[in-house]
């Protein structure tokens, strides 16, 4: 989930006024333009590519863990097991 928030932050624009601020203020064309630009920057820059690779890796580990331990459910801060 942390990798997802990191990518969301990159797509939102990182520092300064971002895409979410534009949407909330009703400026949808600027929001779409900024979102497209930020998505291209995410793919083109070295930092963005590292964030994407980390997100894919974390998702793969999560998928493996769900398959390997199907009885484990995460809930809040505790692990729940079915007996």
mmCIF file of the N, C-alpha and C atoms, coordinates in Angstrom:
data_MODEL
# 
_entry.id   MODEL 
# 
loop_
_atom_site.group_PDB 
_atom_site.id 
_atom_site.type_symbol 
_atom_site.label_atom_id 
_atom_site.label_alt_id 
_atom_site.label_comp_id 
_atom_site.label_asym_id 
_atom_site.label_entity_id 
_atom_site.label_seq_id 
_atom_site.pdbx_PDB_ins_code 
_atom_site.Cartn_x 
_atom_site.Cartn_y 
_atom_site.Cartn_z 
_atom_site.occupancy 
_atom_site.B_iso_or_equiv 
_atom_site.pdbx_formal_charge 
_atom_site.auth_seq_id 
_atom_site.auth_comp_id 
_atom_site.auth_asym_id 
_atom_site.auth_atom_id 
_atom_site.pdbx_PDB_model_num 
ATOM 1   N N  . UNK A 1 1  ? 0.821   -1.179  0.000   1.00 0.00 ? 1  UNK A N  1 
ATOM 2   C CA . UNK A 1 1  ? 0.000   0.000   0.000   1.00 0.00 ? 1  UNK A CA 1 
ATOM 3   C C  . UNK A 1 1  ? 0.876   1.257   0.000   1.00 0.00 ? 1  UNK A C  1 
ATOM 4   N N  . UNK A 1 2  ? 2.035   1.174   0.649   1.00 0.00 ? 2  UNK A N  1 
ATOM 5   C CA . UNK A 1 2  ? 2.924   2.336   0.681   1.00 0.00 ? 2  UNK A CA 1 
ATOM 6   C C  . UNK A 1 2  ? 3.422   2.679   -0.716  1.00 0.00 ? 2  UNK A C  1 
ATOM 7   N N  . UNK A 1 3  ? 3.696   1.654   -1.528  1.00 0.00 ? 3  UNK A N  1 
ATOM 8   C CA . UNK A 1 3  ? 4.145   1.913   -2.897  1.00 0.00 ? 3  UNK A CA 1 
ATOM 9   C C  . UNK A 1 3  ? 3.037   2.575   -3.702  1.00 0.00 ? 3  UNK A C  1 
ATOM 10  N N  . UNK A 1 4  ? 1.805   2.168   -3.465  1.00 0.00 ? 4  UNK A N  1 
ATOM 11  C CA . UNK A 1 4  ? 0.672   2.788   -4.145  1.00 0.00 ? 4  UNK A CA 1 
ATOM 12  C C  . UNK A 1 4  ? 0.536   4.253   -3.792  1.00 0.00 ? 4  UNK A C  1 
ATOM 13  N N  . UNK A 1 5  ? 0.723   4.577   -2.509  1.00 0.00 ? 5  UNK A N  1 
ATOM 14  C CA . UNK A 1 5  ? 0.654   5.976   -2.092  1.00 0.00 ? 5  UNK A CA 1 
ATOM 15  C C  . UNK A 1 5  ? 1.814   6.773   -2.680  1.00 0.00 ? 5  UNK A C  1 
ATOM 16  N N  . UNK A 1 6  ? 2.979   6.148   -2.802  1.00 0.00 ? 6  UNK A N  1 
ATOM 17  C CA . UNK A 1 6  ? 4.126   6.821   -3.393  1.00 0.00 ? 6  UNK A CA 1 
ATOM 18  C C  . UNK A 1 6  ? 3.855   7.151   -4.855  1.00 0.00 ? 6  UNK A C  1 
ATOM 19  N N  . UNK A 1 7  ? 3.278   6.205   -5.596  1.00 0.00 ? 7  UNK A N  1 
ATOM 20  C CA . UNK A 1 7  ? 2.955   6.456   -7.003  1.00 0.00 ? 7  UNK A CA 1 
ATOM 21  C C  . UNK A 1 7  ? 1.856   7.501   -7.118  1.00 0.00 ? 7  UNK A C  1 
ATOM 22  N N  . UNK A 1 8  ? 0.864   7.428   -6.217  1.00 0.00 ? 8  UNK A N  1 
ATOM 23  C CA . UNK A 1 8  ? -0.190  8.454   -6.212  1.00 0.00 ? 8  UNK A CA 1 
ATOM 24  C C  . UNK A 1 8  ? 0.412   9.836   -5.993  1.00 0.00 ? 8  UNK A C  1 
ATOM 25  N N  . UNK A 1 9  ? 1.365   9.918   -5.073  1.00 0.00 ? 9  UNK A N  1 
ATOM 26  C CA . UNK A 1 9  ? 2.016   11.202  -4.805  1.00 0.00 ? 9  UNK A CA 1 
ATOM 27  C C  . UNK A 1 9  ? 2.769   11.692  -6.038  1.00 0.00 ? 9  UNK A C  1 
ATOM 28  N N  . UNK A 1 10 ? 3.449   10.775  -6.736  1.00 0.00 ? 10 UNK A N  1 
ATOM 29  C CA . UNK A 1 10 ? 4.157   11.167  -7.960  1.00 0.00 ? 10 UNK A CA 1 
ATOM 30  C C  . UNK A 1 10 ? 3.177   11.625  -9.037  1.00 0.00 ? 10 UNK A C  1 
ATOM 31  N N  . UNK A 1 11 ? 2.066   10.917  -9.199  1.00 0.00 ? 11 UNK A N  1 
ATOM 32  C CA . UNK A 1 11 ? 1.088   11.312  -10.209 1.00 0.00 ? 11 UNK A CA 1 
ATOM 33  C C  . UNK A 1 11 ? 0.382   12.613  -9.832  1.00 0.00 ? 11 UNK A C  1 
ATOM 34  N N  . UNK A 1 12 ? 0.224   12.821  -8.527  1.00 0.00 ? 12 UNK A N  1 
ATOM 35  C CA . UNK A 1 12 ? -0.419  14.047  -8.058  1.00 0.00 ? 12 UNK A CA 1 
ATOM 36  C C  . UNK A 1 12 ? 0.481   15.261  -8.261  1.00 0.00 ? 12 UNK A C  1 
ATOM 37  N N  . UNK A 1 13 ? 1.767   15.051  -8.365  1.00 0.00 ? 13 UNK A N  1 
ATOM 38  C CA . UNK A 1 13 ? 2.670   16.165  -8.622  1.00 0.00 ? 13 UNK A CA 1 
ATOM 39  C C  . UNK A 1 13 ? 3.733   16.338  -7.573  1.00 0.00 ? 13 UNK A C  1 
ATOM 40  N N  . UNK A 1 14 ? 3.700   15.513  -6.538  1.00 0.00 ? 14 UNK A N  1 
ATOM 41  C CA . UNK A 1 14 ? 4.733   15.606  -5.515  1.00 0.00 ? 14 UNK A CA 1 
ATOM 42  C C  . UNK A 1 14 ? 4.588   16.865  -4.695  1.00 0.00 ? 14 UNK A C  1 
ATOM 43  N N  . UNK A 1 15 ? 5.431   17.833  -4.945  1.00 0.00 ? 15 UNK A N  1 
ATOM 44  C CA . UNK A 1 15 ? 5.434   19.078  -4.166  1.00 0.00 ? 15 UNK A CA 1 
ATOM 45  C C  . UNK A 1 15 ? 4.569   20.127  -4.854  1.00 0.00 ? 15 UNK A C  1 
ATOM 46  N N  . UNK A 1 16 ? 4.015   21.004  -4.080  1.00 0.00 ? 16 UNK A N  1 
ATOM 47  C CA . UNK A 1 16 ? 3.222   22.093  -4.642  1.00 0.00 ? 16 UNK A CA 1 
ATOM 48  C C  . UNK A 1 16 ? 1.796   21.681  -4.938  1.00 0.00 ? 16 UNK A C  1 
ATOM 49  N N  . UNK A 1 17 ? 1.081   22.569  -5.656  1.00 0.00 ? 17 UNK A N  1 
ATOM 50  C CA . UNK A 1 17 ? -0.304  22.305  -6.016  1.00 0.00 ? 17 UNK A CA 1 
ATOM 51  C C  . UNK A 1 17 ? -0.349  21.187  -7.038  1.00 0.00 ? 17 UNK A C  1 
ATOM 52  N N  . UNK A 1 18 ? -1.163  20.185  -6.798  1.00 0.00 ? 18 UNK A N  1 
ATOM 53  C CA . UNK A 1 18 ? -1.182  19.021  -7.657  1.00 0.00 ? 18 UNK A CA 1 
ATOM 54  C C  . UNK A 1 18 ? -2.506  18.822  -8.355  1.00 0.00 ? 18 UNK A C  1 
ATOM 55  N N  . UNK A 1 19 ? -2.665  17.630  -8.886  1.00 0.00 ? 19 UNK A N  1 
ATOM 56  C CA . UNK A 1 19 ? -3.844  17.265  -9.658  1.00 0.00 ? 19 UNK A CA 1 
ATOM 57  C C  . UNK A 1 19 ? -5.094  17.300  -8.784  1.00 0.00 ? 19 UNK A C  1 
ATOM 58  N N  . UNK A 1 20 ? -4.985  16.785  -7.569  1.00 0.00 ? 20 UNK A N  1 
ATOM 59  C CA . UNK A 1 20 ? -6.152  16.748  -6.682  1.00 0.00 ? 20 UNK A CA 1 
ATOM 60  C C  . UNK A 1 20 ? -6.637  18.161  -6.376  1.00 0.00 ? 20 UNK A C  1 
ATOM 61  N N  . UNK A 1 21 ? -5.709  19.073  -6.157  1.00 0.00 ? 21 UNK A N  1 
ATOM 62  C CA . UNK A 1 21 ? -6.097  20.466  -5.896  1.00 0.00 ? 21 UNK A CA 1 
ATOM 63  C C  . UNK A 1 21 ? -6.824  21.066  -7.094  1.00 0.00 ? 21 UNK A C  1 
ATOM 64  N N  . UNK A 1 22 ? -6.358  20.746  -8.303  1.00 0.00 ? 22 UNK A N  1 
ATOM 65  C CA . UNK A 1 22 ? -7.019  21.253  -9.512  1.00 0.00 ? 22 UNK A CA 1 
ATOM 66  C C  . UNK A 1 22 ? -8.432  20.696  -9.652  1.00 0.00 ? 22 UNK A C  1 
ATOM 67  N N  . UNK A 1 23 ? -8.591  19.401  -9.351  1.00 0.00 ? 23 UNK A N  1 
ATOM 68  C CA . UNK A 1 23 ? -9.928  18.790  -9.436  1.00 0.00 ? 23 UNK A CA 1 
ATOM 69  C C  . UNK A 1 23 ? -10.859 19.411  -8.407  1.00 0.00 ? 23 UNK A C  1 
ATOM 70  N N  . UNK A 1 24 ? -10.364 19.582  -7.186  1.00 0.00 ? 24 UNK A N  1 
ATOM 71  C CA . UNK A 1 24 ? -11.206 20.150  -6.129  1.00 0.00 ? 24 UNK A CA 1 
ATOM 72  C C  . UNK A 1 24 ? -11.594 21.595  -6.416  1.00 0.00 ? 24 UNK A C  1 
ATOM 73  N N  . UNK A 1 25 ? -10.746 22.319  -7.143  1.00 0.00 ? 25 UNK A N  1 
ATOM 74  C CA . UNK A 1 25 ? -11.086 23.703  -7.489  1.00 0.00 ? 25 UNK A CA 1 
ATOM 75  C C  . UNK A 1 25 ? -11.908 23.791  -8.772  1.00 0.00 ? 25 UNK A C  1 
ATOM 76  N N  . UNK A 1 26 ? -12.149 22.641  -9.424  1.00 0.00 ? 26 UNK A N  1 
ATOM 77  C CA . UNK A 1 26 ? -12.998 22.617  -10.611 1.00 0.00 ? 26 UNK A CA 1 
ATOM 78  C C  . UNK A 1 26 ? -12.268 22.845  -11.922 1.00 0.00 ? 26 UNK A C  1 
ATOM 79  N N  . UNK A 1 27 ? -10.960 22.891  -11.903 1.00 0.00 ? 27 UNK A N  1 
ATOM 80  C CA . UNK A 1 27 ? -10.169 23.113  -13.112 1.00 0.00 ? 27 UNK A CA 1 
ATOM 81  C C  . UNK A 1 27 ? -9.761  21.754  -13.693 1.00 0.00 ? 27 UNK A C  1 
ATOM 82  N N  . UNK A 1 28 ? -10.708 21.099  -14.383 1.00 0.00 ? 28 UNK A N  1 
ATOM 83  C CA . UNK A 1 28 ? -10.504 19.725  -14.836 1.00 0.00 ? 28 UNK A CA 1 
ATOM 84  C C  . UNK A 1 28 ? -9.509  19.625  -15.991 1.00 0.00 ? 28 UNK A C  1 
ATOM 85  N N  . UNK A 1 29 ? -9.480  20.602  -16.863 1.00 0.00 ? 29 UNK A N  1 
ATOM 86  C CA . UNK A 1 29 ? -8.546  20.528  -17.991 1.00 0.00 ? 29 UNK A CA 1 
ATOM 87  C C  . UNK A 1 29 ? -7.099  20.619  -17.503 1.00 0.00 ? 29 UNK A C  1 
ATOM 88  N N  . UNK A 1 30 ? -6.842  21.488  -16.529 1.00 0.00 ? 30 UNK A N  1 
ATOM 89  C CA . UNK A 1 30 ? -5.497  21.579  -15.949 1.00 0.00 ? 30 UNK A CA 1 
ATOM 90  C C  . UNK A 1 30 ? -5.146  20.292  -15.225 1.00 0.00 ? 30 UNK A C  1 
ATOM 91  N N  . UNK A 1 31 ? -6.131  19.695  -14.543 1.00 0.00 ? 31 UNK A N  1 
ATOM 92  C CA . UNK A 1 31 ? -5.880  18.444  -13.817 1.00 0.00 ? 31 UNK A CA 1 
ATOM 93  C C  . UNK A 1 31 ? -5.491  17.330  -14.782 1.00 0.00 ? 31 UNK A C  1 
ATOM 94  N N  . UNK A 1 32 ? -6.211  17.215  -15.904 1.00 0.00 ? 32 UNK A N  1 
ATOM 95  C CA . UNK A 1 32 ? -5.879  16.167  -16.878 1.00 0.00 ? 32 UNK A CA 1 
ATOM 96  C C  . UNK A 1 32 ? -4.529  16.420  -17.537 1.00 0.00 ? 32 UNK A C  1 
ATOM 97  N N  . UNK A 1 33 ? -4.233  17.674  -17.836 1.00 0.00 ? 33 UNK A N  1 
ATOM 98  C CA . UNK A 1 33 ? -2.935  18.016  -18.423 1.00 0.00 ? 33 UNK A CA 1 
ATOM 99  C C  . UNK A 1 33 ? -1.809  17.681  -17.461 1.00 0.00 ? 33 UNK A C  1 
ATOM 100 N N  . UNK A 1 34 ? -1.970  18.078  -16.199 1.00 0.00 ? 34 UNK A N  1 
ATOM 101 C CA . UNK A 1 34 ? -0.943  17.794  -15.190 1.00 0.00 ? 34 UNK A CA 1 
ATOM 102 C C  . UNK A 1 34 ? -0.795  16.296  -14.950 1.00 0.00 ? 34 UNK A C  1 
ATOM 103 N N  . UNK A 1 35 ? -1.911  15.571  -14.924 1.00 0.00 ? 35 UNK A N  1 
ATOM 104 C CA . UNK A 1 35 ? -1.859  14.127  -14.705 1.00 0.00 ? 35 UNK A CA 1 
ATOM 105 C C  . UNK A 1 35 ? -1.097  13.435  -15.832 1.00 0.00 ? 35 UNK A C  1 
ATOM 106 N N  . UNK A 1 36 ? -1.375  13.829  -17.068 1.00 0.00 ? 36 UNK A N  1 
ATOM 107 C CA . UNK A 1 36 ? -0.652  13.260  -18.210 1.00 0.00 ? 36 UNK A CA 1 
ATOM 108 C C  . UNK A 1 36 ? 0.833   13.574  -18.165 1.00 0.00 ? 36 UNK A C  1 
ATOM 109 N N  . UNK A 1 37 ? 1.148   14.811  -17.831 1.00 0.00 ? 37 UNK A N  1 
ATOM 110 C CA . UNK A 1 37 ? 2.548   15.221  -17.742 1.00 0.00 ? 37 UNK A CA 1 
ATOM 111 C C  . UNK A 1 37 ? 3.274   14.479  -16.622 1.00 0.00 ? 37 UNK A C  1 
ATOM 112 N N  . UNK A 1 38 ? 2.608   14.355  -15.471 1.00 0.00 ? 38 UNK A N  1 
ATOM 113 C CA . UNK A 1 38 ? 3.224   13.655  -14.341 1.00 0.00 ? 38 UNK A CA 1 
ATOM 114 C C  . UNK A 1 38 ? 3.399   12.168  -14.632 1.00 0.00 ? 38 UNK A C  1 
ATOM 115 N N  . UNK A 1 39 ? 2.452   11.559  -15.356 1.00 0.00 ? 39 UNK A N  1 
ATOM 116 C CA . UNK A 1 39 ? 2.572   10.154  -15.718 1.00 0.00 ? 39 UNK A CA 1 
ATOM 117 C C  . UNK A 1 39 ? 3.755   9.944   -16.661 1.00 0.00 ? 39 UNK A C  1 
ATOM 118 N N  . UNK A 1 40 ? 3.952   10.867  -17.596 1.00 0.00 ? 40 UNK A N  1 
ATOM 119 C CA . UNK A 1 40 ? 5.107   10.762  -18.497 1.00 0.00 ? 40 UNK A CA 1 
ATOM 120 C C  . UNK A 1 40 ? 6.405   10.937  -17.723 1.00 0.00 ? 40 UNK A C  1 
ATOM 121 N N  . UNK A 1 41 ? 6.433   11.871  -16.791 1.00 0.00 ? 41 UNK A N  1 
ATOM 122 C CA . UNK A 1 41 ? 7.631   12.065  -15.965 1.00 0.00 ? 41 UNK A CA 1 
ATOM 123 C C  . UNK A 1 41 ? 7.913   10.836  -15.115 1.00 0.00 ? 41 UNK A C  1 
ATOM 124 N N  . UNK A 1 42 ? 6.859   10.176  -14.648 1.00 0.00 ? 42 UNK A N  1 
ATOM 125 C CA . UNK A 1 42 ? 7.024   8.987   -13.818 1.00 0.00 ? 42 UNK A CA 1 
ATOM 126 C C  . UNK A 1 42 ? 7.721   7.882   -14.602 1.00 0.00 ? 42 UNK A C  1 
ATOM 127 N N  . UNK A 1 43 ? 7.409   7.754   -15.872 1.00 0.00 ? 43 UNK A N  1 
ATOM 128 C CA . UNK A 1 43 ? 8.007   6.710   -16.704 1.00 0.00 ? 43 UNK A CA 1 
ATOM 129 C C  . UNK A 1 43 ? 9.392   7.119   -17.199 1.00 0.00 ? 43 UNK A C  1 
ATOM 130 N N  . UNK A 1 44 ? 9.587   8.409   -17.483 1.00 0.00 ? 44 UNK A N  1 
ATOM 131 C CA . UNK A 1 44 ? 10.836  8.875   -18.089 1.00 0.00 ? 44 UNK A CA 1 
ATOM 132 C C  . UNK A 1 44 ? 11.985  9.027   -17.106 1.00 0.00 ? 44 UNK A C  1 
ATOM 133 N N  . UNK A 1 45 ? 11.680  9.390   -15.863 1.00 0.00 ? 45 UNK A N  1 
ATOM 134 C CA . UNK A 1 45 ? 12.757  9.670   -14.911 1.00 0.00 ? 45 UNK A CA 1 
ATOM 135 C C  . UNK A 1 45 ? 13.215  8.396   -14.217 1.00 0.00 ? 45 UNK A C  1 
ATOM 136 N N  . UNK A 1 46 ? 14.452  8.417   -13.767 1.00 0.00 ? 46 UNK A N  1 
ATOM 137 C CA . UNK A 1 46 ? 15.029  7.265   -13.072 1.00 0.00 ? 46 UNK A CA 1 
ATOM 138 C C  . UNK A 1 46 ? 14.300  7.002   -11.755 1.00 0.00 ? 46 UNK A C  1 
ATOM 139 N N  . UNK A 1 47 ? 13.983  8.060   -11.024 1.00 0.00 ? 47 UNK A N  1 
ATOM 140 C CA . UNK A 1 47 ? 13.271  7.918   -9.752  1.00 0.00 ? 47 UNK A CA 1 
ATOM 141 C C  . UNK A 1 47 ? 11.878  7.336   -9.962  1.00 0.00 ? 47 UNK A C  1 
ATOM 142 N N  . UNK A 1 48 ? 11.192  7.787   -11.009 1.00 0.00 ? 48 UNK A N  1 
ATOM 143 C CA . UNK A 1 48 ? 9.863   7.272   -11.305 1.00 0.00 ? 48 UNK A CA 1 
ATOM 144 C C  . UNK A 1 48 ? 9.884   5.804   -11.668 1.00 0.00 ? 48 UNK A C  1 
ATOM 145 N N  . UNK A 1 49 ? 10.873  5.410   -12.478 1.00 0.00 ? 49 UNK A N  1 
ATOM 146 C CA . UNK A 1 49 ? 10.974  3.995   -12.851 1.00 0.00 ? 49 UNK A CA 1 
ATOM 147 C C  . UNK A 1 49 ? 11.250  3.128   -11.638 1.00 0.00 ? 49 UNK A C  1 
ATOM 148 N N  . UNK A 1 50 ? 12.090  3.616   -10.723 1.00 0.00 ? 50 UNK A N  1 
ATOM 149 C CA . UNK A 1 50 ? 12.355  2.856   -9.497  1.00 0.00 ? 50 UNK A CA 1 
ATOM 150 C C  . UNK A 1 50 ? 11.088  2.694   -8.666  1.00 0.00 ? 50 UNK A C  1 
ATOM 151 N N  . UNK A 1 51 ? 10.272  3.739   -8.589  1.00 0.00 ? 51 UNK A N  1 
ATOM 152 C CA . UNK A 1 51 ? 9.019   3.663   -7.836  1.00 0.00 ? 51 UNK A CA 1 
ATOM 153 C C  . UNK A 1 51 ? 8.072   2.645   -8.465  1.00 0.00 ? 51 UNK A C  1 
ATOM 154 N N  . UNK A 1 52 ? 8.008   2.623   -9.797  1.00 0.00 ? 52 UNK A N  1 
ATOM 155 C CA . UNK A 1 52 ? 7.139   1.658   -10.474 1.00 0.00 ? 52 UNK A CA 1 
ATOM 156 C C  . UNK A 1 52 ? 7.623   0.228   -10.263 1.00 0.00 ? 52 UNK A C  1 
ATOM 157 N N  . UNK A 1 53 ? 8.934   0.011   -10.343 1.00 0.00 ? 53 UNK A N  1 
ATOM 158 C CA . UNK A 1 53 ? 9.483   -1.332  -10.135 1.00 0.00 ? 53 UNK A CA 1 
ATOM 159 C C  . UNK A 1 53 ? 9.230   -1.791  -8.701  1.00 0.00 ? 53 UNK A C  1 
ATOM 160 N N  . UNK A 1 54 ? 9.384   -0.894  -7.743  1.00 0.00 ? 54 UNK A N  1 
ATOM 161 C CA . UNK A 1 54 ? 9.118   -1.242  -6.352  1.00 0.00 ? 54 UNK A CA 1 
ATOM 162 C C  . UNK A 1 54 ? 7.651   -1.594  -6.150  1.00 0.00 ? 54 UNK A C  1 
ATOM 163 N N  . UNK A 1 55 ? 6.757   -0.847  -6.784  1.00 0.00 ? 55 UNK A N  1 
ATOM 164 C CA . UNK A 1 55 ? 5.325   -1.124  -6.637  1.00 0.00 ? 55 UNK A CA 1 
ATOM 165 C C  . UNK A 1 55 ? 4.975   -2.488  -7.222  1.00 0.00 ? 55 UNK A C  1 
ATOM 166 N N  . UNK A 1 56 ? 5.551   -2.820  -8.369  1.00 0.00 ? 56 UNK A N  1 
ATOM 167 C CA . UNK A 1 56 ? 5.299   -4.131  -8.977  1.00 0.00 ? 56 UNK A CA 1 
ATOM 168 C C  . UNK A 1 56 ? 5.864   -5.235  -8.090  1.00 0.00 ? 56 UNK A C  1 
ATOM 169 N N  . UNK A 1 57 ? 7.047   -5.024  -7.547  1.00 0.00 ? 57 UNK A N  1 
ATOM 170 C CA . UNK A 1 57 ? 7.652   -6.020  -6.654  1.00 0.00 ? 57 UNK A CA 1 
ATOM 171 C C  . UNK A 1 57 ? 6.832   -6.251  -5.404  1.00 0.00 ? 57 UNK A C  1 
ATOM 172 N N  . UNK A 1 58 ? 6.351   -5.193  -4.802  1.00 0.00 ? 58 UNK A N  1 
ATOM 173 C CA . UNK A 1 58 ? 5.538   -5.323  -3.587  1.00 0.00 ? 58 UNK A CA 1 
ATOM 174 C C  . UNK A 1 58 ? 4.219   -6.012  -3.903  1.00 0.00 ? 58 UNK A C  1 
ATOM 175 N N  . UNK A 1 59 ? 3.623   -5.690  -5.051  1.00 0.00 ? 59 UNK A N  1 
ATOM 176 C CA . UNK A 1 59 ? 2.379   -6.356  -5.445  1.00 0.00 ? 59 UNK A CA 1 
ATOM 177 C C  . UNK A 1 59 ? 2.610   -7.843  -5.689  1.00 0.00 ? 59 UNK A C  1 
ATOM 178 N N  . UNK A 1 60 ? 3.743   -8.199  -6.293  1.00 0.00 ? 60 UNK A N  1 
ATOM 179 C CA . UNK A 1 60 ? 4.055   -9.614  -6.538  1.00 0.00 ? 60 UNK A CA 1 
ATOM 180 C C  . UNK A 1 60 ? 4.261   -10.363 -5.235  1.00 0.00 ? 60 UNK A C  1 
ATOM 181 N N  . UNK A 1 61 ? 4.933   -9.736  -4.280  1.00 0.00 ? 61 UNK A N  1 
ATOM 182 C CA . UNK A 1 61 ? 5.124   -10.374 -2.968  1.00 0.00 ? 61 UNK A CA 1 
ATOM 183 C C  . UNK A 1 61 ? 3.779   -10.565 -2.276  1.00 0.00 ? 61 UNK A C  1 
ATOM 184 N N  . UNK A 1 62 ? 2.904   -9.569  -2.365  1.00 0.00 ? 62 UNK A N  1 
ATOM 185 C CA . UNK A 1 62 ? 1.575   -9.687  -1.771  1.00 0.00 ? 62 UNK A CA 1 
ATOM 186 C C  . UNK A 1 62 ? 0.755   -10.790 -2.411  1.00 0.00 ? 62 UNK A C  1 
ATOM 187 N N  . UNK A 1 63 ? 0.838   -10.915 -3.734  1.00 0.00 ? 63 UNK A N  1 
ATOM 188 C CA . UNK A 1 63 ? 0.102   -11.985 -4.428  1.00 0.00 ? 63 UNK A CA 1 
ATOM 189 C C  . UNK A 1 63 ? 0.639   -13.341 -4.021  1.00 0.00 ? 63 UNK A C  1 
ATOM 190 N N  . UNK A 1 64 ? 1.965   -13.462 -3.921  1.00 0.00 ? 64 UNK A N  1 
ATOM 191 C CA . UNK A 1 64 ? 2.555   -14.730 -3.484  1.00 0.00 ? 64 UNK A CA 1 
ATOM 192 C C  . UNK A 1 64 ? 2.121   -15.060 -2.055  1.00 0.00 ? 64 UNK A C  1 
ATOM 193 N N  . UNK A 1 65 ? 2.124   -14.070 -1.167  1.00 0.00 ? 65 UNK A N  1 
ATOM 194 C CA . UNK A 1 65 ? 1.750   -14.311 0.227   1.00 0.00 ? 65 UNK A CA 1 
ATOM 195 C C  . UNK A 1 65 ? 0.294   -14.746 0.339   1.00 0.00 ? 65 UNK A C  1 
ATOM 196 N N  . UNK A 1 66 ? -0.593  -14.160 -0.468  1.00 0.00 ? 66 UNK A N  1 
ATOM 197 C CA . UNK A 1 66 ? -1.999  -14.575 -0.436  1.00 0.00 ? 66 UNK A CA 1 
ATOM 198 C C  . UNK A 1 66 ? -2.163  -16.004 -0.916  1.00 0.00 ? 66 UNK A C  1 
ATOM 199 N N  . UNK A 1 67 ? -1.350  -16.387 -1.890  1.00 0.00 ? 67 UNK A N  1 
ATOM 200 C CA . UNK A 1 67 ? -1.436  -17.743 -2.421  1.00 0.00 ? 67 UNK A CA 1 
ATOM 201 C C  . UNK A 1 67 ? -0.802  -18.745 -1.458  1.00 0.00 ? 67 UNK A C  1 
ATOM 202 N N  . UNK A 1 68 ? 0.328   -18.375 -0.844  1.00 0.00 ? 68 UNK A N  1 
ATOM 203 C CA . UNK A 1 68 ? 1.049   -19.284 0.046   1.00 0.00 ? 68 UNK A CA 1 
ATOM 204 C C  . UNK A 1 68 ? 0.367   -19.441 1.403   1.00 0.00 ? 68 UNK A C  1 
ATOM 205 N N  . UNK A 1 69 ? -0.294  -18.395 1.871   1.00 0.00 ? 69 UNK A N  1 
ATOM 206 C CA . UNK A 1 69 ? -0.939  -18.415 3.184   1.00 0.00 ? 69 UNK A CA 1 
ATOM 207 C C  . UNK A 1 69 ? -2.396  -17.987 3.045   1.00 0.00 ? 69 UNK A C  1 
ATOM 208 N N  . UNK A 1 70 ? -3.244  -18.819 2.443   1.00 0.00 ? 70 UNK A N  1 
ATOM 209 C CA . UNK A 1 70 ? -4.624  -18.386 2.171   1.00 0.00 ? 70 UNK A CA 1 
ATOM 210 C C  . UNK A 1 70 ? -5.476  -18.189 3.419   1.00 0.00 ? 70 UNK A C  1 
ATOM 211 N N  . UNK A 1 71 ? -5.103  -18.793 4.539   1.00 0.00 ? 71 UNK A N  1 
ATOM 212 C CA . UNK A 1 71 ? -5.911  -18.669 5.751   1.00 0.00 ? 71 UNK A CA 1 
ATOM 213 C C  . UNK A 1 71 ? -5.585  -17.402 6.538   1.00 0.00 ? 71 UNK A C  1 
ATOM 214 N N  . UNK A 1 72 ? -4.572  -16.664 6.148   1.00 0.00 ? 72 UNK A N  1 
ATOM 215 C CA . UNK A 1 72 ? -4.174  -15.453 6.866   1.00 0.00 ? 72 UNK A CA 1 
ATOM 216 C C  . UNK A 1 72 ? -4.928  -14.257 6.312   1.00 0.00 ? 72 UNK A C  1 
ATOM 217 N N  . UNK A 1 73 ? -5.568  -13.542 7.195   1.00 0.00 ? 73 UNK A N  1 
ATOM 218 C CA . UNK A 1 73 ? -6.273  -12.317 6.817   1.00 0.00 ? 73 UNK A CA 1 
ATOM 219 C C  . UNK A 1 73 ? -5.684  -11.176 7.634   1.00 0.00 ? 73 UNK A C  1 
ATOM 220 N N  . UNK A 1 74 ? -5.405  -10.070 6.971   1.00 0.00 ? 74 UNK A N  1 
ATOM 221 C CA . UNK A 1 74 ? -4.911  -8.892  7.678   1.00 0.00 ? 74 UNK A CA 1 
ATOM 222 C C  . UNK A 1 74 ? -6.100  -8.030  8.067   1.00 0.00 ? 74 UNK A C  1 
ATOM 223 N N  . UNK A 1 75 ? -6.135  -7.632  9.315   1.00 0.00 ? 75 UNK A N  1 
ATOM 224 C CA . UNK A 1 75 ? -7.213  -6.766  9.770   1.00 0.00 ? 75 UNK A CA 1 
ATOM 225 C C  . UNK A 1 75 ? -6.667  -5.755  10.755  1.00 0.00 ? 75 UNK A C  1 
ATOM 226 N N  . UNK A 1 76 ? -6.582  -4.524  10.345  1.00 0.00 ? 76 UNK A N  1 
ATOM 227 C CA . UNK A 1 76 ? -6.051  -3.490  11.231  1.00 0.00 ? 76 UNK A CA 1 
ATOM 228 C C  . UNK A 1 76 ? -4.588  -3.744  11.522  1.00 0.00 ? 76 UNK A C  1 
ATOM 229 N N  . UNK A 1 77 ? -4.256  -3.918  12.790  1.00 0.00 ? 77 UNK A N  1 
ATOM 230 C CA . UNK A 1 77 ? -2.869  -4.160  13.172  1.00 0.00 ? 77 UNK A CA 1 
ATOM 231 C C  . UNK A 1 77 ? -2.653  -5.586  13.648  1.00 0.00 ? 77 UNK A C  1 
ATOM 232 N N  . UNK A 1 78 ? -3.644  -6.457  13.455  1.00 0.00 ? 78 UNK A N  1 
ATOM 233 C CA . UNK A 1 78 ? -3.530  -7.832  13.931  1.00 0.00 ? 78 UNK A CA 1 
ATOM 234 C C  . UNK A 1 78 ? -3.667  -8.802  12.777  1.00 0.00 ? 78 UNK A C  1 
ATOM 235 N N  . UNK A 1 79 ? -3.090  -9.977  12.936  1.00 0.00 ? 79 UNK A N  1 
ATOM 236 C CA . UNK A 1 79 ? -3.264  -11.066 11.981  1.00 0.00 ? 79 UNK A CA 1 
ATOM 237 C C  . UNK A 1 79 ? -4.386  -11.960 12.470  1.00 0.00 ? 79 UNK A C  1 
ATOM 238 N N  . UNK A 1 80 ? -5.274  -12.330 11.595  1.00 0.00 ? 80 UNK A N  1 
ATOM 239 C CA . UNK A 1 80 ? -6.371  -13.222 11.940  1.00 0.00 ? 80 UNK A CA 1 
ATOM 240 C C  . UNK A 1 80 ? -6.185  -14.532 11.177  1.00 0.00 ? 80 UNK A C  1 
ATOM 241 N N  . UNK A 1 81 ? -6.370  -15.636 11.844  1.00 0.00 ? 81 UNK A N  1 
ATOM 242 C CA . UNK A 1 81 ? -6.231  -16.950 11.233  1.00 0.00 ? 81 UNK A CA 1 
ATOM 243 C C  . UNK A 1 81 ? -7.531  -17.706 11.344  1.00 0.00 ? 81 UNK A C  1 
ATOM 244 N N  . UNK A 1 82 ? -7.908  -18.405 10.273  1.00 0.00 ? 82 UNK A N  1 
ATOM 245 C CA . UNK A 1 82 ? -9.077  -19.293 10.324  1.00 0.00 ? 82 UNK A CA 1 
ATOM 246 C C  . UNK A 1 82 ? -8.610  -20.653 10.824  1.00 0.00 ? 82 UNK A C  1 
ATOM 247 N N  . UNK A 1 83 ? -9.392  -21.243 11.699  1.00 0.00 ? 83 UNK A N  1 
ATOM 248 C CA . UNK A 1 83 ? -9.045  -22.567 12.231  1.00 0.00 ? 83 UNK A CA 1 
ATOM 249 C C  . UNK A 1 83 ? -9.971  -23.591 11.610  1.00 0.00 ? 83 UNK A C  1 
# 
